[in-house]
Amino acid sequence: MYTGLTGKIKIDGEVAYISNWSVDTSREIIEVAELGKPYKKKVAGSASWSASADGTVVFGSGADSHSKLFVAMNSGEPVECEFILNENASVKFTGKALIESLSVDLSAEDKGNISIALSGIDALTHPTA
C-alpha cells in the first residue's frame, strides 16, 4: 500500500515540496453507428492524462524548483514529471506535460502554498509498464 508519506513529485529532476498530488488518465470512446444495426459500436480513441499537485511554496535560498515551474509555464516549455509512489522511487508515473496553471496562496496564519495543474503531452508511463 502506498501512502502520502512516501509520495512525492519531481519536475525536471528536482523535487518540489508537495503535500499531495493526483494523476488522472482517460481515453476517448468513439461511437460508430452503422446503418441497419440496432446498436452502436464503440472503439477506443486517443488517451490523455493530467495531474495536479499542492504543496509548500519556496523561492530563493537555493530552492528554485518552484521558480523553474513559473518559468516553464510562462515560456510554454514542457516539463518532465515523475510522480513517485514509494521511498526508493522504483514505482512511479512518468511523462512530459505543459503547465496549465500555477497558484500561490499565502495567509497570515499559514505557510505559503502552491498549486499546479499539468496537462500531459505524451504517453504516461505507469508503474506496471
C-alpha distance (Angstrom), angle and dihedral (degrees) to the residues before:
residue distance angle dihedral
M1 . . .
Y2 3.78 . .
T3 3.78 122.4 .
G4 3.78 137.7 -170.0
L5 3.79 87.3 -105.7
T6 3.80 91.3 71.0
G7 3.81 101.1 33.3
K8 3.80 121.5 100.9
I9 3.78 140.3 153.0
K10 3.79 129.4 -127.5
I11 3.78 120.4 -163.1
D12 3.79 116.9 -170.8
G13 3.80 90.3 -14.6
E14 3.80 96.8 -53.1
V15 3.77 125.1 106.6
A16 3.79 111.8 -127.4
Y17 3.80 118.6 -151.4
I18 3.78 97.7 -102.0
S19 3.81 128.1 170.0
N20 3.82 96.4 -176.2
W21 3.78 140.6 1.1
S22 3.78 139.6 176.2
V23 3.79 134.3 -159.8
D24 3.81 120.5 -156.5
T25 3.79 123.9 -167.0
S26 3.78 126.0 -170.8
R27 3.78 141.8 172.4
E28 3.78 128.5 -152.1
I29 3.78 114.9 -121.3
I30 3.82 113.1 -147.5
E31 3.79 118.8 -153.3
V32 3.79 116.7 -147.1
A33 3.79 117.7 -164.8
E34 3.80 117.6 -159.3
L35 3.78 123.2 -161.1
G36 3.78 111.5 -105.4
K37 3.83 94.9 12.2
P38 3.81 118.1 117.1
Y39 3.81 94.1 -148.2
K40 3.76 134.4 49.5
K41 3.77 119.1 -122.9
K42 3.77 117.3 -129.2
V43 3.78 124.8 -151.8
A44 3.77 132.2 -178.1
G45 3.79 114.9 -100.8
S46 3.79 132.4 -174.3
A47 3.79 121.8 -30.6
S48 3.78 125.6 -137.8
W49 3.78 140.0 174.6
S50 3.76 139.5 -156.6
A51 3.78 135.0 -176.5
S52 3.76 141.0 -164.9
A53 3.79 133.5 -164.8
D54 3.78 139.7 -177.2
G55 3.76 129.9 -162.0
T56 3.77 150.0 127.3
V57 3.78 115.2 -50.0
V58 3.82 117.6 -130.2
F59 3.80 124.7 179.9
G60 3.79 125.2 178.6
S61 3.82 127.6 -6.9
G62 3.80 90.4 97.7
A63 3.81 92.5 -59.8
D64 3.79 101.5 108.9
S65 3.81 101.8 149.6
H66 3.81 91.1 107.7
S67 3.80 91.6 47.9
K68 3.82 88.1 54.3
L69 3.81 89.3 53.8
F70 3.80 91.5 57.1
V71 3.80 91.6 46.8
A72 3.82 91.5 49.8
M73 3.80 92.3 47.9
N74 3.79 94.3 48.8
S75 3.81 93.4 45.4
G76 3.82 94.7 44.6
E77 3.80 90.8 -127.6
P78 3.80 117.1 150.7
V79 3.79 119.6 -115.6
E80 3.80 129.0 -145.1
C81 3.80 109.6 -121.4
E82 3.79 132.3 -161.8
F83 3.79 119.7 -175.7
I84 3.78 102.8 -164.8
L85 3.79 120.7 -155.7
N86 3.79 103.2 -176.7
E87 3.80 140.5 37.6
N88 3.82 98.1 -103.5
A89 3.85 93.3 44.9
S90 3.80 92.6 -122.7
V91 3.82 92.4 126.3
K92 3.80 114.7 53.2
F93 3.78 148.2 129.1
T94 3.83 114.5 -120.3
G95 3.79 135.1 -173.5
K96 3.80 147.4 121.7
A97 3.79 119.8 -90.5
L98 3.77 144.6 172.9
I99 3.79 118.0 -126.0
E100 3.80 108.8 -116.3
S101 3.78 97.5 -177.3
L102 3.79 144.5 -6.9
S103 3.75 125.3 -162.8
V104 3.81 129.2 -172.6
D105 3.79 118.5 -161.9
L106 3.79 126.1 -174.8
S107 3.78 129.1 175.6
A108 3.81 130.4 179.5
E109 3.80 92.9 -112.6
D110 3.80 100.6 42.8
K111 3.79 143.7 49.3
G112 3.79 121.1 -93.0
N113 3.80 112.0 -85.3
I114 3.78 131.3 -157.2
S115 3.81 127.9 -161.1
I116 3.79 124.3 -167.5
A117 3.81 133.0 -171.5
L118 3.81 119.0 -160.3
S119 3.80 132.3 -167.8
G120 3.80 116.7 -156.0
I121 3.81 117.8 -126.4
D122 3.80 99.7 -174.2
A123 3.78 139.2 21.5
L124 3.78 118.3 -47.9
T125 3.78 112.3 -131.0
H126 3.80 108.9 -137.5
P127 3.80 126.5 -147.4
T128 3.82 90.6 -111.0
A129 3.83 95.3 48.1
